[in-house]
């Protein structure tokens, strides 16, 4: 894909951008930024962004993504509580890695979510991107759950989500949101590196 084509797409996205999408993009980026730093503001900023995207996804027939944003909202409330109520004897919830059993559960949730969502979108909606929409939704479903538990692997699922979301939103004409997910991919990689370092510090302090 030529650079000029991408630049033209970005320019078109900015021209067609509504103030509602601009707010969603701003708070979405802010949420990822705070998540990288393990800052509690990840949740209030994320709540604002997800509520706006519920409406946007409905307008563009991205039904699975609409559902996942509604899920983000509820999980943000849950994560907000978990992060501010660490286990007894700890000042905050530490960043940790999944055990083998945790990986098994995460993959099972992803596969089951993808199959169910694809079936529903194909048979009960007018979605023209059922497989893409189901993939981003299933991977984000697991990513949000793992983030609430402060597991390093949440970033892996976010990276998968972002990589697929870039062409999905570009195809649907939400060009600015597409570029937002491209930026999210970079932030997610940075977040993965930051949380790996944080988990190592927690392991050292635990010795």
Backbone as JSON Lines, residues from 0, in Angstrom:
{"i":0,"aa":"X","n":[0.85,-1.2,0.0],"ca":[0.0,0.0,0.0],"c":[0.89,1.24,0.0]}
{"i":1,"aa":"X","n":[0.66,2.15,-0.97],"ca":[1.52,3.3,-1.13],"c":[1.3,4.31,0.0]}
{"i":2,"aa":"X","n":[2.38,5.02,0.32],"ca":[2.32,6.02,1.39],"c":[1.31,7.11,1.05]}
{"i":3,"aa":"X","n":[1.29,7.54,-0.21],"ca":[0.38,8.6,-0.61],"c":[-1.08,8.19,-0.42]}
{"i":4,"aa":"X","n":[-1.37,6.9,-0.67],"ca":[-2.73,6.4,-0.49],"c":[-3.13,6.49,0.98]}
{"i":5,"aa":"X","n":[-2.19,6.15,1.87],"ca":[-2.46,6.23,3.3],"c":[-2.65,7.67,3.75]}
{"i":6,"aa":"X","n":[-1.81,8.55,3.23],"ca":[-1.93,9.97,3.58],"c":[-3.26,10.55,3.08]}
{"i":7,"aa":"X","n":[-3.66,10.15,1.88],"ca":[-4.94,10.62,1.34],"c":[-6.09,10.09,2.18]}
{"i":8,"aa":"X","n":[-5.93,8.85,2.64],"ca":[-6.97,8.25,3.48],"c":[-7.09,8.97,4.81]}
{"i":9,"aa":"X","n":[-5.95,9.32,5.38],"ca":[-5.95,10.05,6.65],"c":[-6.59,11.42,6.48]}
{"i":10,"aa":"X","n":[-6.24,12.1,5.38],"ca":[-6.8,13.43,5.11],"c":[-8.31,13.35,4.93]}
{"i":11,"aa":"X","n":[-8.76,12.31,4.22],"ca":[-10.19,12.13,4.01],"c":[-10.9,11.82,5.32]}
{"i":12,"aa":"X","n":[-10.23,11.0,6.16],"ca":[-10.79,10.66,7.46],"c":[-10.97,11.88,8.34]}
{"i":13,"aa":"X","n":[-9.99,12.78,8.3],"ca":[-10.07,14.0,9.1],"c":[-11.19,14.91,8.59]}
{"i":14,"aa":"X","n":[-11.37,14.95,7.26],"ca":[-12.41,15.79,6.68],"c":[-13.81,15.27,7.02]}
{"i":15,"aa":"X","n":[-13.94,13.94,7.04],"ca":[-15.26,13.33,7.29],"c":[-15.51,13.04,8.77]}
{"i":16,"aa":"X","n":[-14.53,13.3,9.6],"ca":[-14.64,12.98,11.01],"c":[-15.71,13.81,11.69]}
{"i":17,"aa":"X","n":[-16.55,13.15,12.48],"ca":[-17.55,13.85,13.27],"c":[-16.93,14.18,14.63]}
{"i":18,"aa":"X","n":[-17.52,15.13,15.32],"ca":[-17.0,15.49,16.64],"c":[-17.14,14.3,17.59]}
{"i":19,"aa":"X","n":[-18.15,13.45,17.34],"ca":[-18.37,12.28,18.2],"c":[-17.23,11.28,18.04]}
{"i":20,"aa":"X","n":[-16.84,11.01,16.78],"ca":[-15.73,10.09,16.54],"c":[-14.43,10.67,17.1]}
{"i":21,"aa":"X","n":[-14.26,12.01,16.99],"ca":[-13.05,12.65,17.5],"c":[-12.94,12.46,19.01]}
{"i":22,"aa":"X","n":[-14.04,12.61,19.72],"ca":[-14.04,12.4,21.16],"c":[-13.7,10.96,21.5]}
{"i":23,"aa":"X","n":[-14.29,10.02,20.74],"ca":[-14.05,8.6,20.99],"c":[-12.57,8.26,20.78]}
{"i":24,"aa":"X","n":[-11.99,8.8,19.71],"ca":[-10.58,8.56,19.41],"c":[-9.69,9.13,20.52]}
{"i":25,"aa":"X","n":[-9.99,10.37,20.93],"ca":[-9.17,11.03,21.95],"c":[-9.17,10.24,23.25]}
{"i":26,"aa":"X","n":[-10.36,9.89,23.74],"ca":[-10.43,9.16,25.0],"c":[-9.93,7.73,24.87]}
{"i":27,"aa":"X","n":[-10.06,7.16,23.68],"ca":[-9.53,5.81,23.46],"c":[-8.01,5.79,23.57]}
{"i":28,"aa":"X","n":[-7.37,6.76,22.94],"ca":[-5.9,6.86,23.01],"c":[-5.46,7.15,24.44]}
{"i":29,"aa":"X","n":[-6.2,8.03,25.12],"ca":[-5.87,8.34,26.51],"c":[-5.96,7.1,27.38]}
{"i":30,"aa":"X","n":[-6.96,6.26,27.13],"ca":[-7.14,5.04,27.92],"c":[-5.97,4.09,27.75]}
{"i":31,"aa":"X","n":[-5.51,3.89,26.51],"ca":[-4.37,3.01,26.26],"c":[-3.11,3.6,26.9]}
{"i":32,"aa":"X","n":[-2.96,4.9,26.79],"ca":[-1.81,5.59,27.39],"c":[-1.75,5.33,28.89]}
{"i":33,"aa":"X","n":[-2.89,5.48,29.57],"ca":[-2.94,5.25,31.02],"c":[-2.74,3.78,31.36]}
{"i":34,"aa":"X","n":[-3.23,2.89,30.5],"ca":[-3.06,1.46,30.73],"c":[-1.59,1.07,30.71]}
{"i":35,"aa":"X","n":[-0.83,1.64,29.78],"ca":[0.6,1.37,29.69],"c":[1.3,1.7,31.01]}
{"i":36,"aa":"X","n":[0.81,2.72,31.67],"ca":[1.44,3.2,32.9],"c":[0.77,2.67,34.17]}
{"i":37,"aa":"X","n":[-0.14,1.71,33.97],"ca":[-0.86,1.09,35.09],"c":[-1.58,2.15,35.94]}
{"i":38,"aa":"X","n":[-2.09,3.17,35.27],"ca":[-2.76,4.27,35.96],"c":[-4.27,4.04,35.96]}
{"i":39,"aa":"X","n":[-4.9,4.3,37.08],"ca":[-6.32,4.03,37.24],"c":[-7.21,4.8,36.27]}
{"i":40,"aa":"X","n":[-6.68,5.89,35.7],"ca":[-7.47,6.67,34.75],"c":[-7.74,5.91,33.45]}
{"i":41,"aa":"X","n":[-7.12,4.74,33.3],"ca":[-7.42,3.89,32.14],"c":[-8.91,3.61,32.07]}
{"i":42,"aa":"X","n":[-9.56,3.5,33.22],"ca":[-10.97,3.11,33.23],"c":[-11.96,4.25,32.96]}
{"i":43,"aa":"X","n":[-11.88,5.4,33.62],"ca":[-12.84,6.46,33.27],"c":[-12.72,6.95,31.84]}
{"i":44,"aa":"X","n":[-11.49,7.06,31.33],"ca":[-11.32,7.48,29.93],"c":[-11.83,6.4,28.99]}
{"i":45,"aa":"X","n":[-11.59,5.14,29.34],"ca":[-12.06,4.04,28.52],"c":[-13.57,3.96,28.49]}
{"i":46,"aa":"X","n":[-14.21,4.23,29.62],"ca":[-15.67,4.19,29.69],"c":[-16.3,5.21,28.74]}
{"i":47,"aa":"X","n":[-15.74,6.41,28.69],"ca":[-16.27,7.45,27.81],"c":[-16.12,7.02,26.34]}
{"i":48,"aa":"X","n":[-14.93,6.52,25.98],"ca":[-14.67,6.11,24.61],"c":[-15.59,4.97,24.18]}
{"i":49,"aa":"X","n":[-15.75,3.97,25.04],"ca":[-16.54,2.8,24.66],"c":[-18.02,3.13,24.51]}
{"i":50,"aa":"X","n":[-18.53,4.0,25.34],"ca":[-19.93,4.37,25.22],"c":[-20.2,5.06,23.88]}
{"i":51,"aa":"X","n":[-19.26,5.91,23.46],"ca":[-19.42,6.59,22.18],"c":[-19.35,5.58,21.03]}
{"i":52,"aa":"X","n":[-18.41,4.61,21.13],"ca":[-18.26,3.64,20.06],"c":[-19.42,2.65,19.96]}
{"i":53,"aa":"X","n":[-20.16,2.46,21.04],"ca":[-21.38,1.65,20.96],"c":[-22.31,2.25,19.92]}
{"i":54,"aa":"X","n":[-22.48,3.55,20.0],"ca":[-23.35,4.25,19.06],"c":[-22.79,4.25,17.64]}
{"i":55,"aa":"X","n":[-21.48,4.52,17.51],"ca":[-20.85,4.56,16.18],"c":[-20.94,3.2,15.5]}
{"i":56,"aa":"X","n":[-20.64,2.12,16.23],"ca":[-20.67,0.78,15.66],"c":[-22.08,0.39,15.22]}
{"i":57,"aa":"X","n":[-23.08,0.86,15.95],"ca":[-24.46,0.59,15.57],"c":[-24.78,1.24,14.23]}
{"i":58,"aa":"X","n":[-24.3,2.47,14.04],"ca":[-24.57,3.19,12.81],"c":[-23.89,2.53,11.6]}
{"i":59,"aa":"X","n":[-22.74,1.88,11.83],"ca":[-21.97,1.29,10.73],"c":[-22.14,-0.22,10.64]}
{"i":60,"aa":"X","n":[-23.14,-0.75,11.35],"ca":[-23.48,-2.18,11.3],"c":[-22.34,-3.08,11.75]}
{"i":61,"aa":"X","n":[-21.51,-2.59,12.66],"ca":[-20.46,-3.41,13.28],"c":[-21.02,-3.93,14.6]}
{"i":62,"aa":"X","n":[-21.94,-4.89,14.48],"ca":[-22.72,-5.3,15.64],"c":[-21.89,-5.99,16.72]}
{"i":63,"aa":"X","n":[-20.94,-6.83,16.3],"ca":[-20.11,-7.5,17.3],"c":[-19.24,-6.48,18.03]}
{"i":64,"aa":"X","n":[-18.7,-5.52,17.28],"ca":[-17.9,-4.48,17.92],"c":[-18.75,-3.6,18.82]}
{"i":65,"aa":"X","n":[-20.01,-3.42,18.46],"ca":[-20.92,-2.67,19.32],"c":[-21.09,-3.42,20.64]}
{"i":66,"aa":"X","n":[-21.26,-4.73,20.54],"ca":[-21.41,-5.55,21.74],"c":[-20.17,-5.55,22.6]}
{"i":67,"aa":"X","n":[-18.98,-5.61,21.95],"ca":[-17.75,-5.66,22.72],"c":[-17.51,-4.34,23.43]}
{"i":68,"aa":"X","n":[-17.94,-3.24,22.84],"ca":[-17.79,-1.95,23.51],"c":[-18.71,-1.85,24.73]}
{"i":69,"aa":"X","n":[-19.89,-2.46,24.62],"ca":[-20.78,-2.52,25.78],"c":[-20.13,-3.39,26.86]}
{"i":70,"aa":"X","n":[-19.47,-4.46,26.43],"ca":[-18.73,-5.32,27.36],"c":[-17.57,-4.57,27.99]}
{"i":71,"aa":"X","n":[-16.85,-3.77,27.19],"ca":[-15.76,-2.94,27.73],"c":[-16.26,-2.08,28.88]}
{"i":72,"aa":"X","n":[-17.46,-1.53,28.68],"ca":[-18.02,-0.65,29.7],"c":[-18.18,-1.39,31.03]}
{"i":73,"aa":"X","n":[-18.79,-2.57,30.97],"ca":[-19.0,-3.33,32.21],"c":[-17.69,-3.82,32.8]}
{"i":74,"aa":"X","n":[-16.75,-4.24,31.94],"ca":[-15.47,-4.73,32.43],"c":[-14.61,-3.58,32.97]}
{"i":75,"aa":"X","n":[-14.83,-2.38,32.47],"ca":[-14.1,-1.22,32.99],"c":[-14.51,-0.95,34.43]}
{"i":76,"aa":"X","n":[-15.8,-1.11,34.7],"ca":[-16.28,-0.93,36.07],"c":[-15.68,-2.02,36.97]}
{"i":77,"aa":"X","n":[-15.66,-3.26,36.46],"ca":[-15.08,-4.38,37.21],"c":[-13.59,-4.16,37.44]}
{"i":78,"aa":"X","n":[-12.86,-3.8,36.37],"ca":[-11.42,-3.57,36.48],"c":[-11.09,-2.42,37.4]}
{"i":79,"aa":"X","n":[-11.9,-1.38,37.35],"ca":[-11.72,-0.22,38.23],"c":[-11.79,-0.66,39.69]}
{"i":80,"aa":"X","n":[-12.74,-1.53,39.98],"ca":[-12.88,-2.04,41.35],"c":[-11.7,-2.92,41.74]}
{"i":81,"aa":"X","n":[-11.31,-3.85,40.85],"ca":[-10.21,-4.78,41.15],"c":[-8.9,-4.04,41.36]}
{"i":82,"aa":"X","n":[-8.62,-3.06,40.5],"ca":[-7.36,-2.31,40.61],"c":[-7.3,-1.5,41.9]}
{"i":83,"aa":"X","n":[-8.44,-1.04,42.36],"ca":[-8.45,-0.2,43.58],"c":[-8.71,-1.01,44.84]}
{"i":84,"aa":"X","n":[-8.86,-2.33,44.72],"ca":[-9.06,-3.21,45.88],"c":[-8.12,-4.41,45.78]}
{"i":85,"aa":"X","n":[-6.8,-4.16,45.92],"ca":[-5.82,-5.26,45.84],"c":[-6.0,-6.24,47.0]}
{"i":86,"aa":"X","n":[-5.34,-7.39,46.86],"ca":[-5.43,-8.4,47.91],"c":[-4.8,-7.87,49.19]}
{"i":87,"aa":"X","n":[-5.23,-8.43,50.29],"ca":[-4.76,-7.96,51.6],"c":[-3.24,-8.03,51.7]}
{"i":88,"aa":"X","n":[-2.64,-6.97,52.2],"ca":[-1.19,-6.93,52.38],"c":[-0.44,-6.32,51.21]}
{"i":89,"aa":"X","n":[-1.16,-5.96,50.11],"ca":[-0.51,-5.37,48.95],"c":[-1.09,-3.99,48.68]}
{"i":90,"aa":"X","n":[-0.18,-3.06,48.35],"ca":[-0.61,-1.68,48.12],"c":[-1.39,-1.55,46.82]}
{"i":91,"aa":"X","n":[-1.07,-2.41,45.84],"ca":[-1.77,-2.38,44.56],"c":[-1.73,-3.76,43.93]}
{"i":92,"aa":"X","n":[-2.62,-3.97,42.97],"ca":[-2.66,-5.24,42.26],"c":[-1.42,-5.34,41.37]}
{"i":93,"aa":"X","n":[-0.57,-6.37,41.56],"ca":[0.66,-6.47,40.77],"c":[0.44,-7.02,39.37]}
{"i":94,"aa":"X","n":[1.33,-6.69,38.46],"ca":[1.31,-7.25,37.11],"c":[1.93,-8.63,37.17]}
{"i":95,"aa":"X","n":[1.23,-9.63,36.66],"ca":[1.73,-11.01,36.68],"c":[1.48,-11.68,35.33]}
{"i":96,"aa":"X","n":[2.08,-12.88,35.17],"ca":[1.9,-13.67,33.95],"c":[0.84,-14.74,34.17]}
{"i":97,"aa":"X","n":[0.22,-15.15,33.08],"ca":[-0.73,-16.25,33.15],"c":[0.0,-17.57,33.39]}
{"i":98,"aa":"X","n":[-0.65,-18.46,34.11],"ca":[-0.15,-19.82,34.23],"c":[-0.68,-20.61,33.03]}
{"i":99,"aa":"X","n":[-0.24,-21.86,32.9],"ca":[-0.68,-22.68,31.76],"c":[-2.2,-22.82,31.74]}
{"i":100,"aa":"X","n":[-2.79,-22.96,32.91],"ca":[-4.24,-23.09,33.0],"c":[-4.94,-21.8,32.54]}
{"i":101,"aa":"X","n":[-4.31,-20.67,32.85],"ca":[-4.86,-19.38,32.44],"c":[-4.85,-19.23,30.93]}
{"i":102,"aa":"X","n":[-3.77,-19.7,30.29],"ca":[-3.68,-19.67,28.84],"c":[-4.75,-20.55,28.21]}
{"i":103,"aa":"X","n":[-4.97,-21.72,28.8],"ca":[-5.97,-22.65,28.28],"c":[-7.36,-22.03,28.33]}
{"i":104,"aa":"X","n":[-7.66,-21.37,29.45],"ca":[-8.97,-20.73,29.6],"c":[-9.11,-19.58,28.61]}
{"i":105,"aa":"X","n":[-8.06,-18.78,28.46],"ca":[-8.09,-17.63,27.56],"c":[-8.33,-18.05,26.11]}
{"i":106,"aa":"X","n":[-7.61,-19.07,25.66],"ca":[-7.76,-19.55,24.29],"c":[-9.14,-20.16,24.08]}
{"i":107,"aa":"X","n":[-9.63,-20.89,25.08],"ca":[-10.96,-21.49,24.99],"c":[-12.04,-20.41,24.87]}
{"i":108,"aa":"X","n":[-11.89,-19.35,25.65],"ca":[-12.86,-18.23,25.59],"c":[-12.8,-17.56,24.22]}
{"i":109,"aa":"X","n":[-11.58,-17.38,23.7],"ca":[-11.43,-16.75,22.39],"c":[-12.1,-17.57,21.29]}
{"i":110,"aa":"X","n":[-11.79,-18.86,21.25],"ca":[-12.34,-19.73,20.2],"c":[-13.86,-19.82,20.3]}
{"i":111,"aa":"X","n":[-14.37,-20.02,21.52],"ca":[-15.82,-20.13,21.71],"c":[-16.52,-18.82,21.32]}
{"i":112,"aa":"X","n":[-15.93,-17.69,21.72],"ca":[-16.52,-16.39,21.4],"c":[-16.55,-16.15,19.9]}
{"i":113,"aa":"X","n":[-15.45,-16.51,19.23],"ca":[-15.37,-16.3,17.78],"c":[-16.43,-17.12,17.04]}
{"i":114,"aa":"X","n":[-16.55,-18.39,17.4],"ca":[-17.51,-19.27,16.74],"c":[-18.95,-18.78,16.95]}
{"i":115,"aa":"X","n":[-19.26,-18.44,18.18],"ca":[-20.63,-17.98,18.5],"c":[-20.95,-16.68,17.79]}
{"i":116,"aa":"X","n":[-20.02,-15.72,17.85],"ca":[-20.25,-14.42,17.23],"c":[-20.39,-14.53,15.71]}
{"i":117,"aa":"X","n":[-19.51,-15.32,15.08],"ca":[-19.59,-15.49,13.63],"c":[-20.93,-16.11,13.23]}
{"i":118,"aa":"X","n":[-21.38,-17.1,13.99],"ca":[-22.66,-17.75,13.71],"c":[-23.81,-16.75,13.81]}
{"i":119,"aa":"X","n":[-23.8,-15.95,14.87],"ca":[-24.87,-14.98,15.08],"c":[-24.87,-13.92,14.0]}
{"i":120,"aa":"X","n":[-23.69,-13.39,13.67],"ca":[-23.62,-12.33,12.67],"c":[-24.02,-12.81,11.28]}
{"i":121,"aa":"X","n":[-23.63,-14.03,10.94],"ca":[-23.95,-14.57,9.62],"c":[-25.45,-14.86,9.48]}
{"i":122,"aa":"X","n":[-26.04,-15.38,10.52],"ca":[-27.41,-15.86,10.44],"c":[-28.49,-14.89,10.91]}
{"i":123,"aa":"X","n":[-28.09,-13.9,11.72],"ca":[-29.12,-13.05,12.32],"c":[-28.91,-11.55,12.12]}
{"i":124,"aa":"X","n":[-27.89,-11.16,11.36],"ca":[-27.66,-9.74,11.1],"c":[-27.35,-9.51,9.62]}
{"i":125,"aa":"X","n":[-27.27,-8.24,9.24],"ca":[-26.9,-7.9,7.86],"c":[-25.44,-7.48,7.76]}
{"i":126,"aa":"X","n":[-24.61,-7.93,8.7],"ca":[-23.19,-7.59,8.69],"c":[-22.53,-8.11,7.42]}
{"i":127,"aa":"X","n":[-21.69,-7.28,6.8],"ca":[-20.96,-7.69,5.6],"c":[-19.51,-8.07,5.93]}
{"i":128,"aa":"X","n":[-19.16,-8.02,7.21],"ca":[-17.81,-8.42,7.63],"c":[-17.89,-9.3,8.89]}
{"i":129,"aa":"X","n":[-18.65,-10.37,8.86],"ca":[-18.88,-11.17,10.06],"c":[-17.63,-11.81,10.65]}
{"i":130,"aa":"X","n":[-16.71,-12.26,9.79],"ca":[-15.52,-12.95,10.3],"c":[-14.52,-11.97,10.91]}
{"i":131,"aa":"X","n":[-14.31,-10.85,10.26],"ca":[-13.41,-9.82,10.79],"c":[-13.97,-9.27,12.09]}
{"i":132,"aa":"X","n":[-15.24,-8.94,12.06],"ca":[-15.89,-8.35,13.23],"c":[-15.85,-9.32,14.41]}
{"i":133,"aa":"X","n":[-16.06,-10.59,14.14],"ca":[-16.04,-11.61,15.21],"c":[-14.64,-11.78,15.78]}
{"i":134,"aa":"X","n":[-13.62,-11.73,14.9],"ca":[-12.25,-11.91,15.37],"c":[-11.83,-10.79,16.3]}
{"i":135,"aa":"X","n":[-12.04,-9.54,15.89],"ca":[-11.63,-8.42,16.73],"c":[-12.39,-8.41,18.05]}
{"i":136,"aa":"X","n":[-13.65,-8.81,17.99],"ca":[-14.46,-8.84,19.19],"c":[-14.0,-9.92,20.16]}
{"i":137,"aa":"X","n":[-13.74,-11.13,19.65],"ca":[-13.32,-12.25,20.49],"c":[-11.97,-11.98,21.14]}
{"i":138,"aa":"X","n":[-11.02,-11.45,20.36],"ca":[-9.69,-11.19,20.92],"c":[-9.73,-10.04,21.93]}
{"i":139,"aa":"X","n":[-10.54,-9.02,21.65],"ca":[-10.67,-7.91,22.58],"c":[-11.4,-8.34,23.85]}
{"i":140,"aa":"X","n":[-12.33,-9.27,23.72],"ca":[-13.06,-9.81,24.87],"c":[-12.09,-10.4,25.87]}
{"i":141,"aa":"X","n":[-11.14,-11.19,25.37],"ca":[-10.14,-11.81,26.25],"c":[-9.15,-10.76,26.75]}
{"i":142,"aa":"X","n":[-8.74,-9.84,25.88],"ca":[-7.79,-8.81,26.27],"c":[-8.29,-7.96,27.42]}
{"i":143,"aa":"X","n":[-9.55,-7.56,27.37],"ca":[-10.12,-6.72,28.43],"c":[-10.19,-7.47,29.74]}
{"i":144,"aa":"X","n":[-10.55,-8.73,29.67],"ca":[-10.64,-9.58,30.87],"c":[-9.27,-9.73,31.54]}
{"i":145,"aa":"X","n":[-8.23,-9.95,30.72],"ca":[-6.88,-10.12,31.25],"c":[-6.31,-8.8,31.77]}
{"i":146,"aa":"X","n":[-6.7,-7.68,31.14],"ca":[-6.23,-6.38,31.62],"c":[-6.78,-6.08,33.01]}
{"i":147,"aa":"X","n":[-8.05,-6.43,33.23],"ca":[-8.67,-6.22,34.55],"c":[-7.93,-7.0,35.63]}
{"i":148,"aa":"X","n":[-7.34,-8.14,35.24],"ca":[-6.6,-8.96,36.18],"c":[-5.11,-8.62,36.2]}
{"i":149,"aa":"X","n":[-4.73,-7.62,35.4],"ca":[-3.33,-7.16,35.28],"c":[-2.39,-8.29,34.86]}
{"i":150,"aa":"X","n":[-2.79,-9.0,33.81],"ca":[-1.95,-10.04,33.25],"c":[-1.2,-9.49,32.04]}
{"i":151,"aa":"X","n":[0.09,-9.79,31.96],"ca":[0.93,-9.3,30.87],"c":[0.34,-9.66,29.51]}
{"i":152,"aa":"X","n":[-0.21,-10.85,29.42],"ca":[-0.68,-11.36,28.14],"c":[-1.85,-10.59,27.55]}
{"i":153,"aa":"X","n":[-2.46,-9.7,28.33],"ca":[-3.56,-8.91,27.78],"c":[-3.11,-8.13,26.55]}
{"i":154,"aa":"X","n":[-1.84,-7.71,26.55],"ca":[-1.33,-6.92,25.43],"c":[-1.21,-7.75,24.16]}
{"i":155,"aa":"X","n":[-0.96,-9.04,24.29],"ca":[-0.88,-9.9,23.1],"c":[-2.23,-9.93,22.39]}
{"i":156,"aa":"X","n":[-3.29,-10.07,23.17],"ca":[-4.62,-10.1,22.57],"c":[-5.02,-8.73,22.01]}
{"i":157,"aa":"X","n":[-4.56,-7.64,22.65],"ca":[-4.84,-6.31,22.13],"c":[-4.11,-6.08,20.81]}
{"i":158,"aa":"X","n":[-2.88,-6.59,20.71],"ca":[-2.12,-6.44,19.47],"c":[-2.83,-7.16,18.33]}
{"i":159,"aa":"X","n":[-3.33,-8.37,18.59],"ca":[-4.09,-9.11,17.58],"c":[-5.34,-8.34,17.17]}
{"i":160,"aa":"X","n":[-6.03,-7.79,18.16],"ca":[-7.23,-7.0,17.9],"c":[-6.92,-5.81,17.0]}
{"i":161,"aa":"X","n":[-5.89,-5.07,17.36],"ca":[-5.55,-3.84,16.63],"c":[-5.12,-4.12,15.2]}
{"i":162,"aa":"X","n":[-4.33,-5.18,15.0],"ca":[-3.83,-5.5,13.67],"c":[-4.98,-5.78,12.7]}
{"i":163,"aa":"X","n":[-5.99,-6.49,13.18],"ca":[-7.13,-6.82,12.33],"c":[-8.09,-5.63,12.21]}
{"i":164,"aa":"X","n":[-8.19,-4.82,13.26],"ca":[-9.11,-3.68,13.26],"c":[-8.68,-2.6,12.26]}
{"i":165,"aa":"X","n":[-7.4,-2.47,12.0],"ca":[-6.92,-1.43,11.07],"c":[-7.58,-1.57,9.69]}
{"i":166,"aa":"X","n":[-7.45,-2.73,9.02],"ca":[-8.11,-2.84,7.71],"c":[-9.64,-2.9,7.81]}
{"i":167,"aa":"X","n":[-10.16,-3.42,8.92],"ca":[-11.61,-3.51,9.09],"c":[-12.26,-2.14,9.07]}
{"i":168,"aa":"X","n":[-11.76,-1.22,9.9],"ca":[-12.35,0.12,9.96],"c":[-12.04,0.93,8.7]}
{"i":169,"aa":"X","n":[-10.9,0.66,8.09],"ca":[-10.56,1.33,6.83],"c":[-11.58,0.94,5.76]}
{"i":170,"aa":"X","n":[-11.9,-0.33,5.71],"ca":[-12.87,-0.85,4.75],"c":[-14.26,-0.26,4.98]}
{"i":171,"aa":"X","n":[-14.62,-0.05,6.25],"ca":[-15.95,0.47,6.6],"c":[-16.04,1.99,6.44]}
{"i":172,"aa":"X","n":[-14.92,2.63,6.09],"ca":[-14.95,4.07,5.86],"c":[-14.66,4.92,7.1]}
{"i":173,"aa":"X","n":[-14.39,4.26,8.22],"ca":[-14.02,4.98,9.45],"c":[-12.49,5.12,9.46]}
{"i":174,"aa":"X","n":[-12.0,6.0,8.59],"ca":[-10.57,6.07,8.35],"c":[-9.78,6.56,9.56]}
{"i":175,"aa":"X","n":[-10.33,7.55,10.25],"ca":[-9.62,8.05,11.42],"c":[-9.53,6.98,12.51]}
{"i":176,"aa":"X","n":[-10.6,6.23,12.68],"ca":[-10.59,5.15,13.65],"c":[-9.6,4.07,13.23]}
{"i":177,"aa":"X","n":[-9.48,3.84,11.92],"ca":[-8.51,2.88,11.41],"c":[-7.09,3.3,11.78]}
{"i":178,"aa":"X","n":[-6.78,4.59,11.59],"ca":[-5.46,5.09,11.95],"c":[-5.27,5.06,13.46]}
{"i":179,"aa":"X","n":[-6.37,5.23,14.19],"ca":[-6.28,5.13,15.64],"c":[-5.81,3.73,16.05]}
{"i":180,"aa":"X","n":[-6.35,2.71,15.4],"ca":[-5.96,1.34,15.73],"c":[-4.54,1.04,15.29]}
{"i":181,"aa":"X","n":[-4.08,1.7,14.23],"ca":[-2.68,1.56,13.84],"c":[-1.78,2.12,14.95]}
{"i":182,"aa":"X","n":[-2.19,3.26,15.5],"ca":[-1.47,3.86,16.62],"c":[-1.58,2.97,17.85]}
{"i":183,"aa":"X","n":[-2.77,2.37,18.05],"ca":[-2.97,1.46,19.17],"c":[-2.02,0.27,19.1]}
{"i":184,"aa":"X","n":[-1.75,-0.2,17.88],"ca":[-0.84,-1.34,17.71],"c":[0.54,-1.0,18.26]}
{"i":185,"aa":"X","n":[1.0,0.19,17.94],"ca":[2.31,0.64,18.43],"c":[2.29,0.77,19.96]}
{"i":186,"aa":"X","n":[1.21,1.39,20.48],"ca":[1.1,1.55,21.93],"c":[1.0,0.21,22.64]}
{"i":187,"aa":"X","n":[0.31,-0.75,22.02],"ca":[0.15,-2.06,22.64],"c":[1.5,-2.79,22.73]}
{"i":188,"aa":"X","n":[2.32,-2.64,21.71],"ca":[3.66,-3.23,21.76],"c":[4.49,-2.59,22.87]}
{"i":189,"aa":"X","n":[4.38,-1.27,22.97],"ca":[5.07,-0.55,24.05],"c":[4.52,-0.96,25.42]}
{"i":190,"aa":"X","n":[3.19,-1.15,25.48],"ca":[2.57,-1.58,26.73],"c":[3.03,-2.96,27.14]}
{"i":191,"aa":"X","n":[3.17,-3.86,26.17],"ca":[3.65,-5.22,26.44],"c":[5.05,-5.18,27.05]}
{"i":192,"aa":"X","n":[5.92,-4.37,26.47],"ca":[7.29,-4.24,26.97],"c":[7.3,-3.66,28.38]}
{"i":193,"aa":"X","n":[6.46,-2.62,28.6],"ca":[6.41,-1.97,29.91],"c":[5.89,-2.92,30.99]}
{"i":194,"aa":"X","n":[4.87,-3.73,30.66],"ca":[4.3,-4.64,31.66],"c":[5.22,-5.83,31.92]}
{"i":195,"aa":"X","n":[6.0,-6.23,30.93],"ca":[7.0,-7.28,31.15],"c":[8.02,-6.8,32.18]}
{"i":196,"aa":"X","n":[8.46,-5.55,32.02],"ca":[9.41,-4.97,32.98],"c":[8.78,-4.87,34.36]}
{"i":197,"aa":"X","n":[7.52,-4.46,34.41],"ca":[6.82,-4.33,35.69],"c":[6.68,-5.68,36.39]}
{"i":198,"aa":"X","n":[6.39,-6.72,35.62],"ca":[6.24,-8.05,36.21],"c":[7.56,-8.55,36.78]}
{"i":199,"aa":"X","n":[8.67,-8.21,36.11],"ca":[9.99,-8.61,36.61],"c":[10.32,-7.92,37.92]}
{"i":200,"aa":"X","n":[9.93,-6.65,38.03],"ca":[10.15,-5.93,39.27],"c":[9.35,-6.55,40.41]}
{"i":201,"aa":"X","n":[8.12,-6.95,40.11],"ca":[7.27,-7.57,41.12],"c":[7.86,-8.9,41.58]}
{"i":202,"aa":"X","n":[8.46,-9.65,40.63],"ca":[9.07,-10.94,40.97],"c":[10.28,-10.73,41.89]}
{"i":203,"aa":"X","n":[11.05,-9.68,41.6],"ca":[12.22,-9.38,42.43],"c":[11.8,-8.99,43.85]}
{"i":204,"aa":"X","n":[10.76,-8.15,43.95],"ca":[10.28,-7.71,45.26],"c":[9.65,-8.84,46.05]}
{"i":205,"aa":"X","n":[9.16,-9.84,45.33],"ca":[8.49,-10.96,46.01],"c":[9.5,-11.94,46.6]}
{"i":206,"aa":"X","n":[10.75,-11.87,46.13],"ca":[11.79,-12.8,46.63],"c":[12.21,-12.41,48.04]}
